[in-house]
Amino acid sequence: MNTKVLFYVPNIVNYFRLLLVISSIYLHEDPFLLVYTISSSIDLIDGTIARSLNQTSKLGACLDMFTDRLTTTIIVCKILERKRSRSLIFLLFIDLLSHMLLFTSSMAENVSHKEPFLGILKVYYQKIVLILLCVGTEVYYVVKYLDTYKKVNRKVIVLFYTFLIAKSFFHFMQLFEGLCRLSDLDGKKD
């Protein structure tokens, strides 16, 4: 066990995010949204900290990706506790599956999952595009949850829903690339 890597500053940030998001399961309404938003906001800094301190690691990449997926799953479950939505379940499934396949293939190839082969995914991983889509999608989840107990203007929900749809398009591309890369790994055995 490499305790040095375990306690890299960005990994500690992700442990803290995990504690926040897991504790948020037991909260409701405004307290839940506060803890959820803090955890999601911290996600914007862990990678920057890792690069600035020269503390990037496979563990850190895994923690970050896992924590992001867990955070999304928890808020979608919170929304679904109050309001059924098959489309949210479907989009969550695609999000989870696409990230798992692409991340697994990247780990097997010893490359970053943010260095895709598909040109369209290179657009997605441009910092400004990724930040806009991620923040817009997080805002959508927050206003969608908020709408389950406080009235939110439909136009606001629809506006931020477009971010979720755009991000989901890229999830389909990640899914395709992950499938291709994993099947290529198996093809190398033949």
C-alpha positions in Angstrom: 0.0 0.0 0.0 1.4 3.4 -1.0 0.3 5.6 1.9 1.8 8.6 0.2 -0.6 8.3 -2.7 -3.5 7.5 -0.4 -3.0 10.9 1.3 -2.3 13.1 -1.7 -4.1 16.4 -1.1 -6.5 15.9 -4.1 -7.4 12.4 -2.8 -8.1 13.8 0.7 -10.4 16.3 -1.1 -12.2 13.4 -2.8 -12.5 11.5 0.6 -14.1 14.7 2.0 -16.5 14.9 -1.1 -17.4 11.2 -0.5 -18.2 11.9 3.2 -20.3 14.9 2.2 -22.3 13.2 -0.5 -22.9 10.0 1.6 -24.1 12.1 4.5 -26.4 14.0 2.2 -28.4 10.8 1.8 -29.9 11.5 5.2 -30.8 15.1 4.5 -33.8 16.5 2.7 -34.7 19.6 0.9 -32.6 22.7 1.5 -30.0 21.0 3.8 -29.6 18.3 1.2 -29.1 20.8 -1.6 -26.5 22.7 0.5 -24.4 19.7 1.1 -24.9 18.4 -2.4 -23.9 21.7 -3.9 -20.8 22.0 -1.7 -19.7 18.5 -2.8 -20.3 19.2 -6.4 -18.5 22.6 -6.3 -15.4 21.0 -4.7 -15.2 18.8 -7.8 -14.0 21.8 -9.8 -10.8 22.1 -7.7 -9.5 18.5 -7.1 -8.0 18.1 -10.5 -6.4 21.6 -10.4 -4.9 20.8 -7.0 -3.6 17.4 -8.3 -1.9 19.1 -11.3 -0.5 22.0 -9.4 1.0 19.8 -6.6 2.1 17.2 -9.1 -0.1 14.7 -7.3 -2.0 13.1 -10.2 -2.7 9.4 -9.7 -4.8 6.5 -10.9 -6.3 6.4 -7.4 -7.2 10.1 -7.7 -8.7 9.6 -11.2 -10.8 6.7 -9.9 -11.9 8.5 -6.7 -12.9 11.6 -8.7 -14.9 9.6 -11.4 -16.5 7.4 -8.7 -17.5 10.3 -6.5 -18.9 12.2 -9.5 -21.1 9.2 -10.5 -22.2 8.6 -6.9 -23.1 12.3 -6.5 -25.2 12.1 -9.7 -26.9 8.9 -8.6 -27.8 10.3 -5.2 -29.5 13.4 -6.5 -31.3 11.5 -9.2 -32.5 9.0 -6.4 -33.6 12.0 -4.3 -35.6 13.4 -7.3 -37.1 9.9 -8.0 -38.2 9.6 -4.3 -40.5 12.5 -5.0 -41.3 12.3 -8.6 -41.1 9.4 -11.1 -39.1 9.9 -14.2 -38.1 7.1 -16.6 -36.0 9.5 -18.7 -33.9 10.4 -15.7 -33.4 6.7 -14.9 -32.4 6.0 -18.5 -30.0 9.0 -18.7 -28.4 8.0 -15.3 -27.9 4.4 -16.6 -26.2 5.7 -19.7 -24.1 8.1 -17.6 -22.9 5.2 -15.3 -22.4 2.7 -18.1 -20.5 5.0 -20.4 -18.2 6.2 -17.7 -17.5 2.7 -16.4 -16.7 1.3 -19.9 -14.5 4.3 -21.0 -12.8 4.5 -17.6 -12.1 0.7 -17.5 -10.7 0.7 -21.0 -8.5 3.7 -20.2 -7.2 2.0 -17.1 -6.5 -1.2 -19.1 -4.6 0.8 -21.7 -2.8 3.0 -19.1 -4.1 6.2 -20.6 -6.3 9.0 -19.4 -10.0 8.6 -20.1 -9.9 12.3 -21.1 -7.7 11.5 -24.1 -10.3 9.9 -26.4 -10.0 8.6 -30.0 -13.3 10.0 -31.2 -13.0 13.6 -32.4 -16.4 14.5 -31.0 -15.2 13.5 -27.5 -12.1 15.7 -28.0 -14.6 18.6 -28.2 -16.4 17.4 -25.0 -13.1 17.2 -23.0 -12.1 20.8 -23.9 -12.0 22.5 -20.5 -14.6 25.2 -21.3 -17.1 22.7 -22.9 -16.7 20.2 -20.1 -17.2 22.8 -17.3 -20.2 24.4 -19.0 -21.9 21.0 -19.6 -21.1 19.7 -16.1 -22.2 22.9 -14.3 -25.3 23.2 -16.4 -26.2 19.6 -15.7 -25.6 20.0 -12.0 -27.8 23.1 -12.0 -30.5 21.1 -13.8 -30.4 18.4 -11.1 -30.6 21.1 -8.3 -33.6 22.9 -9.9 -35.3 19.6 -10.7 -34.9 18.5 -7.0 -35.9 22.0 -5.8 -39.0 21.8 -7.9 -40.2 18.8 -5.9 -40.8 21.0 -2.9 -40.7 24.6 -4.1 -42.2 25.8 -7.4 -39.5 26.5 -10.0 -40.2 28.3 -13.2 -40.6 25.8 -16.0 -38.4 27.9 -18.4 -35.5 27.6 -15.9 -35.9 23.8 -15.8 -36.1 23.5 -19.6 -33.1 25.8 -20.0 -30.9 23.6 -17.8 -32.4 20.4 -19.2 -30.7 21.2 -22.5 -27.4 20.9 -20.7 -28.3 17.4 -19.5 -29.4 16.4 -23.0 -26.2 17.7 -24.5 -24.1 16.0 -21.9 -26.0 12.8 -22.4 -25.2 12.9 -26.1 -21.5 12.8 -25.2 -22.2 10.0 -22.8 -23.5 7.9 -25.7 -20.2 8.8 -27.5 -18.3 7.7 -24.4 -20.3 4.5 -24.4 -19.4 3.8 -28.0 -15.7 4.6 -27.5 -15.6 2.5 -24.4 -17.1 -0.5 -26.2 -14.8 -0.1 -29.1 -11.7 0.2 -27.0 -12.5 -2.8 -24.7 -13.3 -5.0 -27.7 -10.0 -3.9 -29.3 -8.2 -5.1 -26.1 -9.9 -8.5 -26.4 -9.1 -8.5 -30.2 -5.4 -8.1 -29.4 -5.5 -11.6 -27.7 -6.6 -13.3 -30.9 
